[in-house]
Amino acid sequence: MVDSNIPNDYWKAIVDCDEAYDDHFLYGVMTTGIFCRPSCKSRVPNKENVKIFKNARMALEADFRPCKRCKPEGLNLPMEDWIEQIAEWLDQHFRESLTLNRIADIAHGSPYHLQRSFKRVKGMTPSEYVQRLRIEKACSLLESSELTVADIGLAVGFSSTPYFMTLFKMKMGITPMGYRKDATKMATKEREPDANS
């Protein structure tokens, strides 16, 4: 259902952020689920991920969300909805290399506005949210896998094992290996029959 035959002048308008085309069409980016005006200053998407819409209603009916940066057709998501959508995206992509600028670019907002809004809604910055997700997943892997600490760090998105170990200890109050030993002891205890039964 994707319009892979984007007219050359439309594609040029997107690449050039040409506001002269703002009244002619809107475009959606399938990888983010966001639709924009041609003049949007967000990063230029890959052409194969672009879908053209005649108006905002059509984009909304196709389950695309309006861009927070260019506000196509004057539509705007409530801040809480915008932040929840970003959090849902982070829940799926926390293993990737993520900077505030990259998250803001994907969310079609400014880094400053994203940071401030995310903290207001979630009580933590996007970076803290990603760290929490990574540590939670690391705990799960320490409990349920035989992966090394270094492999677990890489699997949850940390490129540096020493940083992973330091952050884990800071957040959990115990080293990753200590956490694994405690989890193993607890699991063994739960499997042992109660001697008093």
C-alpha positions as CSV (number, residue, x, y, z in Angstrom):
1,M,0.0,0.0,0.0
2,V,3.1,2.2,0.0
3,D,3.4,4.7,-2.7
4,S,6.8,3.8,-4.0
5,N,6.4,6.0,-7.0
6,I,7.0,9.3,-5.2
7,P,7.0,12.1,-7.8
8,N,10.5,13.5,-8.2
9,D,9.3,17.0,-7.4
10,Y,7.7,15.8,-4.1
11,W,10.9,14.0,-3.1
12,K,13.0,17.1,-3.9
13,A,10.6,19.2,-1.8
14,I,11.2,16.8,1.1
15,V,15.0,16.8,0.7
16,D,15.1,20.6,0.3
17,C,12.5,21.3,3.1
18,D,10.6,23.3,0.5
19,E,7.6,25.1,2.2
20,A,6.1,25.9,-1.2
21,Y,4.9,22.3,-1.3
22,D,3.3,22.4,2.2
23,D,-0.2,22.9,0.7
24,H,0.3,20.1,-1.8
25,F,1.0,17.0,0.3
26,L,2.2,15.6,3.6
27,Y,4.6,12.7,4.0
28,G,4.7,9.9,6.6
29,V,7.8,8.0,7.7
30,M,6.9,4.4,8.1
31,T,9.7,3.6,10.5
32,T,8.6,6.2,13.0
33,G,4.9,6.4,12.3
34,I,5.1,10.2,12.1
35,F,3.8,12.5,9.3
36,C,5.3,15.9,8.4
37,R,5.0,18.8,6.1
38,P,7.6,18.9,3.2
39,S,9.2,21.9,4.9
40,C,9.9,20.0,8.1
41,K,13.5,20.5,9.3
42,S,13.7,16.9,10.7
43,R,16.3,14.5,9.2
44,V,15.5,13.4,5.7
45,P,14.1,9.9,5.8
46,N,15.0,7.0,3.5
47,K,12.9,7.3,0.4
48,E,11.7,3.7,0.7
49,N,10.2,4.5,4.1
50,V,8.1,7.5,2.9
51,K,4.4,7.4,2.2
52,I,2.6,10.4,0.6
53,F,-0.7,11.7,1.9
54,K,-3.0,14.4,0.4
55,N,-4.0,15.6,3.8
56,A,-3.7,15.1,7.6
57,R,-6.9,13.2,7.9
58,M,-5.6,10.5,5.5
59,A,-2.3,10.3,7.5
60,L,-4.2,10.0,10.8
61,E,-6.5,7.3,9.3
62,A,-3.3,5.4,8.3
63,D,-2.3,5.5,12.0
64,F,0.4,8.1,11.6
65,R,1.0,10.8,14.3
66,P,1.6,14.5,13.6
67,C,5.2,15.7,13.9
68,K,5.9,17.8,17.0
69,R,8.3,19.9,15.1
70,C,6.4,21.0,12.0
71,K,2.9,20.5,13.3
72,P,1.2,19.5,10.0
73,E,-2.2,21.0,9.6
74,G,-1.8,22.5,13.0
75,L,-2.4,19.2,14.7
76,N,-0.5,18.5,17.9
77,L,-0.4,15.5,20.3
78,P,-0.9,16.2,23.9
79,M,2.5,16.2,25.6
80,E,1.7,13.1,27.7
81,D,0.7,11.1,24.6
82,W,3.9,12.2,22.8
83,I,6.1,11.1,25.7
84,E,4.3,7.8,26.1
85,Q,4.9,7.1,22.4
86,I,8.6,7.9,22.8
87,A,8.7,5.7,25.8
88,E,7.1,2.8,23.9
89,W,9.7,3.3,21.1
90,L,12.5,3.3,23.7
91,D,11.1,0.1,25.2
92,Q,11.7,-1.6,21.8
93,H,15.0,0.1,20.9
94,F,16.9,0.5,24.2
95,R,19.7,-1.9,23.0
96,E,20.6,0.6,20.2
97,S,23.1,3.4,20.6
98,L,20.9,6.3,21.7
99,T,21.7,9.9,22.3
100,L,19.3,12.7,23.2
101,N,19.8,14.2,19.8
102,R,18.9,10.9,18.1
103,I,15.8,10.3,20.2
104,A,14.7,13.9,19.6
105,D,15.3,13.5,15.9
106,I,13.2,10.3,15.7
107,A,10.5,12.0,17.9
108,H,10.5,15.1,15.7
109,G,11.2,17.4,18.6
110,S,14.0,19.5,19.9
111,P,16.4,17.9,22.4
112,Y,15.7,20.5,25.0
113,H,11.9,20.2,24.8
114,L,12.1,16.4,24.8
115,Q,14.4,16.3,27.8
116,R,12.2,18.7,29.8
117,S,8.9,17.1,28.8
118,F,10.1,13.6,29.3
119,K,11.3,14.4,32.8
120,R,8.0,16.1,33.6
121,V,5.9,13.2,32.5
122,K,8.1,10.2,33.5
123,G,10.0,11.7,36.4
124,M,13.4,10.9,34.7
125,T,15.3,11.9,31.6
126,P,15.3,9.8,28.5
127,S,18.8,8.7,29.3
128,E,17.8,7.6,32.8
129,Y,14.8,5.8,31.3
130,V,17.0,3.9,28.8
131,Q,19.5,3.1,31.6
132,R,16.7,1.7,33.7
133,L,15.5,-0.5,30.9
134,R,19.0,-1.8,30.2
135,I,19.6,-2.6,33.9
136,E,16.2,-4.4,34.2
137,K,17.0,-6.5,31.1
138,A,20.5,-7.2,32.4
139,C,19.0,-8.5,35.7
140,S,16.7,-10.8,33.8
141,L,19.6,-12.2,31.8
142,L,21.8,-12.6,34.9
143,E,19.0,-14.6,36.4
144,S,18.1,-16.7,33.4
145,S,21.1,-17.1,31.2
146,E,24.7,-18.4,31.2
147,L,26.0,-15.4,29.3
148,T,29.1,-13.7,30.6
149,V,28.7,-10.3,32.2
150,A,30.5,-8.7,29.2
151,D,28.0,-10.4,26.8
152,I,25.1,-9.3,28.9
153,G,26.3,-5.7,28.9
154,L,26.6,-5.8,25.1
155,A,23.2,-7.6,24.7
156,V,21.4,-4.8,26.6
157,G,23.1,-1.9,24.8
158,F,26.3,-1.1,26.8
159,S,29.4,-0.9,24.5
160,S,31.7,-0.7,27.5
161,T,31.8,-3.6,30.0
162,P,33.5,-1.5,32.8
163,Y,30.8,1.2,32.4
164,F,28.1,-1.5,32.5
165,M,29.5,-3.0,35.7
166,T,30.0,0.4,37.3
167,L,26.4,1.6,36.5
168,F,24.9,-1.8,37.5
169,K,26.6,-1.6,40.9
170,M,25.6,2.1,41.3
171,K,21.9,1.3,40.5
172,M,21.6,-2.1,42.1
173,G,24.0,-1.8,45.0
174,I,25.7,-5.0,44.0
175,T,28.0,-6.2,41.1
176,P,26.5,-8.1,38.2
177,M,28.2,-11.3,39.4
178,G,27.0,-10.8,43.0
179,Y,23.5,-10.3,41.7
180,R,23.8,-13.6,39.7
181,K,25.0,-15.5,42.8
182,D,22.2,-14.1,44.9
183,A,19.6,-14.9,42.2
184,T,21.0,-18.5,41.9
185,K,20.9,-19.0,45.7
186,M,17.3,-17.7,45.8
187,A,16.3,-20.0,42.9
188,T,18.0,-23.0,44.6
189,K,16.2,-22.2,47.9
190,E,12.8,-22.0,46.2
191,R,13.4,-25.5,44.6
192,E,14.4,-27.2,47.8
193,P,11.6,-29.0,49.6
194,D,10.7,-27.5,53.0
195,A,12.2,-29.7,55.7
196,N,9.4,-28.9,58.1
197,S,6.7,-30.1,55.7
